[in-house]
Amino acid sequence: MSKNKRREIPQFDTPIIETHCHLDYLDEEQLTATLEKSAAVGIETIITIAVSPDNLDRVLELTRVADNIWGTQGVHPHEAEAYDDAVETIIRERCSDQRIVAVGEIGLDYYYDHADRSAQRNAFERQLQVAADLDMPVVIHTREADEDTRDILANFSGSLARKGVIHSFTSGLPLAEYCLAEGFMLGFNGITTFNAAHNVREVVAATPVEQILLETDAPYLTPVPYRGRPNAPFYLPFIAERVAEEKGLPVETLLKQAYRNSHALFF
């Protein structure tokens, strides 16, 4: 899409909570600009997500940069082979910090298989236990691993009082239905705007609005009409528009409920 066809970012009356992005990818200048632009289009709160032992410190540091930045602590399945007792101790200690709102990003990724699958399952299960022990919600990544994700969650869901979110949901409808029935929320991002993402929009349509969260996964998955540029929280209004369209709701109605959902889960 050419530049002259890209419309301005829409602004709405209801504030928006960015429930999943990676601010640690930005240098100081980029971070300042992103926060300013996000605030200007109504992004009230940002949750930046940990993914590896190497960025646990940085995520915590970012929560001190501005009052509206919150964080998580956890190890992504790509980094599962680096998960050990020492890392778990750090995560447990950091989760007592008032600026840390969830254990994540944790889960399974059988699409890339960057880590041995048994190591992925081990790290996933151990971090679910951390969340259960500390009464924290979880932020879950799952890709091409629907069966194992369901089996593992079946063992832990009952002990996860605060449940969590399956972020960037791209799995099949059966996993969506299982997770929703267990009380988890589903996170939707720029993928909902992609022309070929009919499967994701099918899940959006089937998800009760009370269990929808909005996210960008920035700097990845930039929504239409800005695909090709790095993603950022300030593109969330485009995602909200498309999710509202799929739900047959006014955007403000969708935003109000997503705001309530975000607060209920994380705050």
C-alpha positions as CSV (number, residue, x, y, z in Angstrom):
1,M,0.0,0.0,0.0
2,S,1.5,3.3,-1.0
3,K,2.0,6.1,1.5
4,N,-0.7,8.3,0.2
5,K,-3.3,5.6,0.9
6,R,-2.4,5.2,4.5
7,R,-4.9,7.0,6.7
8,E,-4.2,8.7,10.0
9,I,-4.4,6.7,13.1
10,P,-7.9,7.0,14.4
11,Q,-8.6,8.3,17.9
12,F,-11.4,7.2,20.2
13,D,-12.8,8.5,23.5
14,T,-12.0,5.3,25.4
15,P,-8.4,4.8,26.6
16,I,-6.6,1.7,25.3
17,I,-4.4,-0.7,27.2
18,E,-1.5,-2.3,25.2
19,T,-1.4,-5.8,26.8
20,H,1.6,-7.2,24.9
21,C,4.6,-5.5,23.2
22,H,8.4,-5.6,23.5
23,L,9.7,-2.1,24.3
24,D,13.2,-3.4,25.0
25,Y,13.8,-3.6,21.3
26,L,13.8,0.2,21.2
27,D,16.7,2.5,21.9
28,E,16.2,5.5,24.2
29,E,15.2,7.9,21.4
30,Q,12.8,5.5,19.8
31,L,11.3,4.7,23.2
32,T,10.6,8.3,24.0
33,A,9.0,8.9,20.6
34,T,6.9,5.8,20.8
35,L,5.6,6.7,24.3
36,E,4.7,10.2,23.2
37,K,3.0,9.1,20.0
38,S,1.1,6.3,21.8
39,A,-0.1,8.7,24.5
40,A,-1.3,11.1,21.8
41,V,-3.6,8.5,20.3
42,G,-5.1,7.3,23.6
43,I,-2.8,4.5,24.6
44,E,-3.1,4.8,28.4
45,T,-1.1,1.8,29.7
46,I,1.6,-0.5,28.2
47,I,2.7,-3.9,29.3
48,T,6.1,-4.9,28.0
49,I,6.9,-8.6,27.9
50,A,9.9,-10.6,29.0
51,V,11.0,-13.5,26.8
52,S,14.5,-14.7,27.9
53,P,16.9,-14.7,30.8
54,D,18.8,-12.0,29.0
55,N,16.0,-9.4,29.0
56,L,14.4,-10.0,32.4
57,D,16.5,-7.1,33.8
58,R,15.7,-4.7,31.0
59,V,12.0,-5.3,31.2
60,L,12.0,-4.5,34.9
61,E,14.1,-1.4,34.2
62,L,11.5,-0.2,31.6
63,T,8.8,-0.3,34.2
64,R,10.7,2.5,35.9
65,V,10.8,4.7,32.8
66,A,7.2,5.9,33.0
67,D,4.3,5.4,35.3
68,N,2.2,3.8,32.6
69,I,4.7,1.0,31.7
70,W,4.2,-2.4,33.4
71,G,6.0,-5.7,32.8
72,T,6.2,-9.4,33.0
73,Q,8.8,-12.0,33.8
74,G,9.2,-15.2,32.0
75,V,11.0,-17.3,29.4
76,H,9.6,-17.8,25.9
77,P,9.7,-21.3,24.4
78,H,12.4,-20.3,22.0
79,E,14.7,-19.8,25.0
80,A,13.5,-22.9,26.9
81,E,16.8,-24.6,27.0
82,A,18.2,-21.7,29.0
83,Y,15.6,-22.2,31.7
84,D,17.0,-23.5,35.0
85,D,16.7,-23.2,38.7
86,A,18.7,-19.9,38.8
87,V,16.4,-18.3,36.2
88,E,13.3,-19.6,38.0
89,T,14.6,-18.0,41.2
90,I,14.9,-14.7,39.5
91,I,11.4,-14.9,38.1
92,R,9.9,-15.8,41.4
93,E,11.7,-12.9,43.1
94,R,10.8,-10.3,40.4
95,C,7.2,-11.3,40.5
96,S,6.9,-9.7,43.9
97,D,7.7,-6.3,42.3
98,Q,4.5,-4.2,42.1
99,R,5.3,-3.3,38.5
100,I,5.3,-6.9,37.3
101,V,1.8,-8.1,36.4
102,A,2.2,-11.6,35.0
103,V,4.4,-14.6,34.3
104,G,5.2,-14.6,30.7
105,E,5.8,-15.0,27.8
106,I,5.7,-18.8,28.3
107,G,4.4,-21.7,26.2
108,L,5.2,-23.9,23.3
109,D,6.3,-23.2,19.7
110,Y,6.5,-26.2,17.4
111,Y,6.5,-24.1,14.3
112,Y,10.1,-22.8,14.7
113,D,11.3,-25.5,17.1
114,H,14.2,-23.3,18.3
115,A,14.3,-25.3,21.5
116,D,13.9,-29.0,22.1
117,R,10.3,-29.8,22.6
118,S,10.8,-31.6,25.9
119,A,12.7,-28.5,27.1
120,Q,9.8,-26.4,26.0
121,R,7.3,-28.5,27.9
122,N,9.5,-28.5,31.0
123,A,9.9,-24.7,31.0
124,F,6.2,-24.2,30.3
125,E,5.1,-26.5,33.1
126,R,7.6,-25.0,35.6
127,Q,6.5,-21.5,34.9
128,L,2.8,-22.4,35.1
129,Q,3.7,-23.7,38.6
130,V,5.4,-20.4,39.4
131,A,2.3,-18.5,38.5
132,A,0.1,-20.9,40.5
133,D,2.3,-20.6,43.5
134,L,2.4,-16.8,43.3
135,D,-1.2,-16.2,42.3
136,M,-0.2,-14.5,39.1
137,P,-1.8,-14.6,35.6
138,V,0.1,-16.0,32.7
139,V,0.9,-14.8,29.2
140,I,1.0,-17.8,26.9
141,H,2.5,-18.2,23.5
142,T,1.4,-21.3,21.5
143,R,2.1,-22.1,17.8
144,E,1.5,-25.3,16.0
145,A,1.3,-27.0,19.5
146,D,-2.4,-27.0,20.2
147,E,-2.6,-30.6,21.5
148,D,0.3,-30.3,24.0
149,T,-0.8,-26.8,25.0
150,R,-4.2,-28.1,25.9
151,D,-2.9,-31.2,27.7
152,I,-0.5,-29.1,29.8
153,L,-3.1,-26.5,30.6
154,A,-5.5,-29.2,31.7
155,N,-3.0,-30.1,34.4
156,F,-2.6,-26.5,35.7
157,S,-5.8,-24.6,34.9
158,G,-7.5,-25.5,38.2
159,S,-4.5,-24.1,40.2
160,L,-4.3,-20.9,38.2
161,A,-6.7,-18.8,40.1
162,R,-6.1,-15.7,37.9
163,K,-5.8,-17.7,34.6
164,G,-4.2,-15.5,31.9
165,V,-4.2,-14.8,28.2
166,I,-3.3,-16.9,25.1
167,H,-1.6,-14.0,23.3
168,S,-1.5,-13.5,19.5
169,F,-4.0,-16.2,19.1
170,T,-3.6,-18.1,15.8
171,S,-4.5,-21.6,16.9
172,G,-7.5,-23.6,15.9
173,L,-11.0,-23.0,17.1
174,P,-11.0,-26.2,19.3
175,L,-8.1,-24.8,21.4
176,A,-9.8,-21.4,21.6
177,E,-13.0,-23.0,22.8
178,Y,-11.2,-25.0,25.5
179,C,-9.2,-22.0,26.8
180,L,-12.3,-19.8,26.8
181,A,-14.2,-22.4,28.7
182,E,-11.4,-22.6,31.3
183,G,-11.6,-18.8,31.8
184,F,-8.6,-17.6,29.8
185,M,-8.7,-14.6,27.6
186,L,-7.5,-14.4,24.0
187,G,-5.2,-11.7,22.7
188,F,-5.7,-10.3,19.2
189,N,-3.3,-8.1,17.3
190,G,-2.5,-6.9,13.8
191,I,-3.0,-10.4,12.3
192,T,-6.7,-9.7,12.5
193,T,-6.2,-7.1,9.7
194,F,-4.3,-9.4,7.4
195,N,-6.2,-10.4,4.3
196,A,-5.4,-14.1,4.6
197,A,-6.1,-14.3,8.4
198,H,-9.7,-15.7,8.0
199,N,-8.9,-18.4,10.7
200,V,-8.0,-15.7,13.3
201,R,-11.1,-13.6,12.5
202,E,-13.2,-16.8,12.9
203,V,-11.9,-17.1,16.4
204,V,-12.5,-13.4,17.1
205,A,-16.1,-13.9,16.1
206,A,-16.4,-16.9,18.4
207,T,-14.8,-15.2,21.4
208,P,-17.1,-13.5,23.9
209,V,-16.2,-9.8,24.1
210,E,-15.7,-10.3,27.8
211,Q,-12.6,-12.4,27.0
212,I,-10.9,-10.3,24.4
213,L,-7.7,-8.4,24.9
214,L,-6.0,-6.0,22.5
215,E,-2.3,-6.1,21.8
216,T,0.3,-5.4,19.1
217,D,3.2,-7.7,19.8
218,A,5.3,-4.8,18.6
219,P,7.7,-4.5,16.9
220,Y,6.2,-7.4,15.0
221,L,2.8,-8.0,13.2
222,T,2.1,-4.4,12.1
223,P,-1.5,-4.0,11.1
224,V,-2.9,-2.8,7.8
225,P,-2.5,-0.1,6.6
226,Y,1.0,0.2,8.0
227,R,2.4,-3.3,7.2
228,G,6.0,-3.1,6.3
229,R,6.9,-0.6,9.1
230,P,7.9,-1.6,12.6
231,N,4.9,-2.1,14.8
232,A,4.2,0.0,17.8
233,P,1.5,0.5,20.5
234,F,0.1,3.5,18.7
235,Y,-1.2,1.3,15.9
236,L,-3.7,-0.4,18.4
237,P,-6.7,1.7,17.2
238,F,-6.5,-0.1,13.8
239,I,-6.7,-3.4,15.6
240,A,-9.6,-2.3,17.7
241,E,-11.5,-1.2,14.6
242,R,-11.1,-4.6,13.0
243,V,-11.9,-6.6,16.1
244,A,-15.0,-4.5,16.7
245,E,-16.1,-5.1,13.1
246,E,-15.8,-8.8,13.5
247,K,-17.8,-8.7,16.7
248,G,-20.5,-6.4,15.1
249,L,-19.9,-3.8,17.8
250,P,-19.3,-0.1,17.8
251,V,-15.6,0.5,18.4
252,E,-16.2,2.4,21.6
253,T,-18.2,-0.5,23.0
254,L,-15.4,-2.9,22.2
255,L,-12.8,-0.6,23.7
256,K,-14.7,-0.2,26.9
257,Q,-15.0,-3.9,27.4
258,A,-11.4,-4.6,26.4
259,Y,-10.3,-2.0,28.9
260,R,-12.3,-3.7,31.7
261,N,-10.9,-7.1,30.6
262,S,-7.3,-5.8,30.8
263,H,-7.8,-4.3,34.2
264,A,-9.5,-7.4,35.5
265,L,-6.7,-9.7,34.4
266,F,-3.6,-7.7,35.1
267,F,-4.4,-5.0,37.6
